[in-house]
Amino acid sequence: MDPWETVVVRVTMLGGGIGCSRLAAPLAEALGPGELTLVLNTGDDLWRYGLRICPDLDTNLYALCGLRDRERGWGVAGDSFRAMEQLRRLGDDAWFNLGDLDLATHLLRTAMLREGASLSEVTAHLVTVLGVEVNLLPVTDDEVATRIVTSTGELSFQEYFVQHRAEPEVVEVRYDGAGAARPAPGVLASIEGADLVVLGPSNPVASLGPILATPGVTEALGARRRAGGITVTVTSVVNGIPIEAPGEAHRARCRAAMMAARGFEHRAASVGGMLEGLAEVFVLDAADCAEAAELAALGFRVVEAETVLDAPGRGEALAAVLLSTLP
């Protein structure tokens, strides 16, 4: 019998975006219903056409309920974009693509927010109606905006990443509103009470940054370390494997530019440097094994694995590696 079938293991993963969503589903499958909690970035959220859009929440929600478009990595599989086409006919620069089915999520979310529901309450409703057995938590119910100062002016994250294709040089990254934000209900408790916390394979500046900037989060991570809890970081950078897919290259370019603005090279060891002191274990891709010594010098116990989840079974294998770090 699989030992994980007889033991309740509570896992909390912090992150956002496509990298986190690729790991979330196999990790959820390795655990029992309700044993996985995702604390997700909201710094990428935006208002568009009067609608509140939460890309990281929705990407993970769609992945967990089986709706995600696997080819794009985001949005709803089989979706059409007739509303966007009509907006362009009407003269709008519809640079942020929203599928017709995806629009239903944003319409409902916005209506519930305007009626007084919090973002975490809206998210809990979507989780329930879509039959997801994972706890999805926005890191905060307050609005926080990741702002990118570039060589050509200041942009929101989505303007930089989508509209400008991550091409301008990044000078500075800010998380406006983070200092005054309050962790959403359950966020700190999910970190403190987890058997295992995972800092997911997400952009360390764009996705993990706003989460760690939310008051109380790094303190909760520190408290669990002092209490003997295990926190694992999964690398978001793999340089030993050539990037061929255009979407992956786009995300890597964005990640490299934002890390450079913080004074870090685009390397797995740099991710470790940015997250030093927050985790005990660093899961390094086997293709970058030459960086293991640098990570060990930072105080990490290094575990090598296949972290690029681009083939069947790799997500399940990586989930097993994460669970094996438990005592």
C-alpha positions in Angstrom: 0.0 0.0 0.0 1.2 3.5 -0.8 2.2 5.1 2.6 0.7 8.4 1.5 -2.7 6.8 1.4 -2.6 6.0 5.1 -1.1 9.2 6.5 -2.7 12.7 6.4 0.0 15.1 5.1 -0.8 18.7 5.0 1.1 20.6 2.2 1.0 24.3 1.5 2.5 25.6 -1.7 3.3 29.3 -2.3 3.5 30.6 -5.9 1.6 31.5 -9.0 1.3 31.2 -12.7 2.0 28.3 -15.1 4.9 26.8 -13.2 3.0 26.4 -10.0 -0.1 25.1 -11.8 1.8 22.3 -13.5 2.9 21.0 -10.1 -0.3 21.6 -8.3 -2.4 18.9 -10.0 0.0 16.0 -9.5 0.8 17.1 -6.0 -3.0 17.2 -5.2 -3.3 13.7 -6.7 -0.5 12.4 -4.4 -2.4 13.8 -1.4 -5.9 13.3 0.0 -8.8 15.7 -0.7 -8.3 19.0 1.1 -4.7 18.2 2.1 -3.1 20.6 -0.4 -3.4 24.4 0.1 -2.2 26.9 -2.6 -1.3 30.4 -1.5 -1.3 32.3 -4.7 0.1 35.6 -5.9 -2.3 38.5 -6.6 0.3 41.1 -7.7 -0.4 40.3 -11.3 -4.2 41.0 -10.9 -5.7 43.8 -13.0 -8.9 45.6 -13.9 -9.8 45.3 -17.5 -13.1 46.3 -19.2 -14.4 46.9 -15.6 -13.6 43.3 -14.7 -11.3 42.0 -11.9 -9.0 39.5 -13.5 -6.8 37.2 -11.4 -4.4 35.4 -13.8 -2.6 33.2 -11.2 -5.7 32.2 -9.3 -7.5 31.3 -12.5 -4.5 29.4 -14.1 -4.3 27.2 -11.0 -8.1 26.8 -10.7 -8.4 25.7 -14.3 -5.5 23.3 -14.0 -7.0 21.7 -10.9 -10.5 21.3 -12.4 -9.3 20.0 -15.8 -10.3 23.1 -17.8 -6.8 24.5 -18.5 -5.7 24.8 -22.1 -2.5 22.7 -21.9 -1.0 24.0 -25.1 -1.1 27.7 -24.0 -0.7 26.9 -20.3 -3.4 29.4 -19.4 -7.1 30.0 -20.1 -9.9 27.4 -20.9 -9.3 24.6 -23.3 -11.2 24.9 -26.5 -12.2 28.5 -25.7 -13.0 31.0 -28.5 -12.1 34.7 -28.6 -15.1 36.3 -30.4 -15.5 39.0 -27.8 -11.9 40.1 -28.3 -12.3 40.0 -32.0 -15.4 42.3 -31.7 -13.6 44.6 -29.4 -10.9 45.1 -32.0 -13.5 45.8 -34.7 -14.8 48.5 -32.3 -11.4 50.1 -32.3 -10.1 48.8 -29.0 -6.5 47.7 -28.5 -7.4 44.3 -27.0 -3.9 43.3 -26.1 -4.9 41.2 -23.1 -6.7 38.2 -24.5 -9.7 36.9 -22.6 -11.5 33.9 -23.9 -15.3 33.9 -24.1 -15.7 31.1 -21.5 -13.0 32.6 -19.3 -14.9 35.9 -19.3 -17.7 34.1 -17.3 -15.2 33.7 -14.4 -14.3 37.4 -14.4 -17.9 38.5 -14.8 -19.0 36.4 -11.8 -16.0 37.4 -9.7 -16.5 41.1 -10.3 -20.2 40.9 -9.6 -19.5 39.1 -6.3 -16.8 41.6 -5.3 -19.1 44.6 -6.0 -21.8 42.9 -3.9 -19.4 42.8 -0.9 -17.7 39.5 -1.1 -13.9 39.3 -0.5 -11.6 37.8 -3.1 -11.0 34.8 -0.9 -14.8 34.2 -0.6 -15.2 34.5 -4.4 -12.3 32.0 -4.8 -13.8 29.6 -2.4 -17.1 29.7 -4.3 -15.3 29.0 -7.6 -13.4 26.1 -6.0 -16.6 24.6 -4.7 -18.7 24.9 -7.9 -15.9 23.5 -10.0 -15.4 20.5 -7.7 -11.8 21.3 -6.8 -10.6 19.5 -3.7 -7.7 21.8 -3.0 -7.8 25.0 -0.9 -7.0 28.0 -3.1 -6.2 31.1 -1.2 -5.2 34.5 -2.6 -2.3 35.7 -0.5 -4.4 38.8 0.4 -7.9 40.2 -0.2 -6.4 43.7 -0.5 -5.3 45.0 -3.9 -1.6 44.8 -4.5 -0.1 45.8 -7.8 3.3 44.7 -9.2 4.7 47.7 -10.9 7.6 47.5 -13.4 9.8 50.5 -13.9 11.5 50.1 -17.3 13.9 52.1 -19.4 10.9 53.5 -21.3 8.5 54.2 -18.4 6.5 52.5 -15.6 4.1 49.7 -16.5 1.8 47.3 -14.7 3.1 43.7 -14.7 0.6 42.6 -17.4 1.5 45.6 -19.6 5.1 44.7 -19.3 4.7 41.0 -19.8 1.8 40.8 -22.3 1.5 44.1 -24.1 5.3 44.8 -24.3 6.4 41.1 -24.5 8.9 41.6 -21.6 11.2 43.5 -24.0 12.0 46.8 -22.2 14.9 46.8 -19.8 13.7 46.4 -16.2 15.1 49.0 -13.8 13.0 48.4 -10.7 10.1 46.2 -9.4 7.7 47.4 -6.8 4.7 45.8 -5.0 2.4 48.8 -4.5 0.1 48.3 -1.5 1.9 45.2 -0.2 3.1 46.9 3.0 -0.4 47.7 4.1 -2.0 44.4 2.9 -3.3 41.9 5.3 -2.9 38.1 4.7 -6.2 36.6 3.6 -8.0 34.4 6.1 -6.2 31.0 6.5 -2.9 32.0 4.8 -0.7 32.2 7.8 -2.4 29.3 9.5 -1.8 27.2 6.4 1.9 28.0 6.5 2.3 27.4 10.2 0.2 24.2 10.3 1.6 22.5 7.3 3.7 19.4 7.5 5.5 20.6 4.3 5.7 24.0 2.7 6.8 24.3 -0.9 8.0 27.5 -2.5 6.8 26.6 -5.9 8.6 26.8 -9.3 7.4 30.3 -9.9 9.1 33.6 -11.0 10.9 34.6 -7.7 10.3 38.3 -8.3 6.9 38.4 -10.1 5.1 35.5 -8.3 6.8 34.7 -5.0 7.9 38.3 -4.4 4.4 39.7 -3.7 3.6 36.8 -1.5 6.7 37.2 0.6 6.1 41.0 0.7 2.7 40.5 2.4 3.2 41.2 6.1 3.3 38.1 8.2 4.3 35.6 5.5 8.1 35.5 6.0 7.5 35.6 9.7 5.3 32.5 9.5 8.0 30.8 7.4 10.6 31.7 10.0 8.4 30.5 12.8 7.9 27.1 11.2 11.7 26.7 10.7 12.3 27.4 14.3 9.7 24.8 15.2 11.5 22.2 13.0 9.1 22.4 10.0 10.3 21.6 6.5 10.2 24.1 3.7 11.3 23.2 0.2 12.2 25.5 -2.7 11.7 24.1 -6.2 13.9 25.9 -8.8 12.2 28.1 -11.3 15.3 28.4 -13.5 16.8 25.5 -15.5 19.7 26.5 -17.8 20.9 23.0 -18.6 18.0 22.3 -20.9 17.5 24.4 -24.1 14.3 26.3 -24.2 12.4 25.7 -27.5 8.8 26.6 -26.8 8.1 30.3 -27.5 5.9 30.7 -24.4 8.7 29.3 -22.2 11.2 31.5 -23.8 9.0 34.5 -23.2 8.6 33.6 -19.5 12.3 33.0 -19.1 13.1 36.4 -20.7 10.7 38.1 -18.2 12.2 36.2 -15.3 15.8 37.0 -16.3 15.0 40.7 -16.7 13.3 40.9 -13.3 16.1 39.0 -11.5 18.7 41.2 -13.1 16.9 44.3 -11.7 17.5 42.8 -8.3 21.1 42.2 -9.0 20.9 38.4 -9.7 21.9 36.3 -12.6 19.4 34.0 -14.3 20.6 30.8 -12.6 19.2 28.3 -10.1 21.8 29.3 -7.6 20.6 32.9 -7.8 17.1 31.7 -7.0 18.6 30.1 -3.9 20.3 33.4 -3.0 17.0 35.3 -3.3 15.2 32.8 -1.1 18.1 32.2 1.4 16.9 31.6 4.9 13.4 30.8 3.9 13.8 27.1 3.2 15.9 24.1 4.2 15.8 22.1 1.0 16.4 23.2 -2.6 15.2 21.0 -5.4 17.6 21.5 -8.3 17.1 20.3 -11.8 19.6 17.5 -12.5 20.7 19.3 -15.7 22.1 22.1 -13.5 23.9 19.8 -11.0 27.1 21.9 -11.3 25.3 24.6 -9.2 24.7 22.2 -6.3 27.8 23.2 -4.4 26.9 26.9 -4.5 23.4 26.1 -3.1 24.9 23.9 -0.4 27.2 26.8 0.6 24.0 28.9 1.1 22.8 26.4 3.7 20.4 24.3 1.5 20.2 20.5 1.5 20.2 20.0 -2.3 18.0 17.4 -3.9 18.3 16.8 -7.7 15.3 15.9 -9.8 13.7 16.4 -13.2 11.8 19.7 -12.6 10.8 20.5 -16.2 7.3 19.1 -16.3 7.0 18.7 -20.1 6.4 14.9 -20.3 3.9 12.5 -18.8 4.7 11.3 -15.3 7.2 14.0 -14.5 4.8 15.9 -12.3 4.0 12.8 -10.3 7.7 12.0 -9.9 8.5 15.5 -8.7 5.6 15.4 -6.3 7.0 12.2 -4.9 10.4 13.9 -4.5 8.9 16.7 -2.5 7.0 14.3 -0.2 10.2 12.3 0.3 11.8 15.3 2.0 9.5 14.8 5.0 11.1 13.1 8.0 
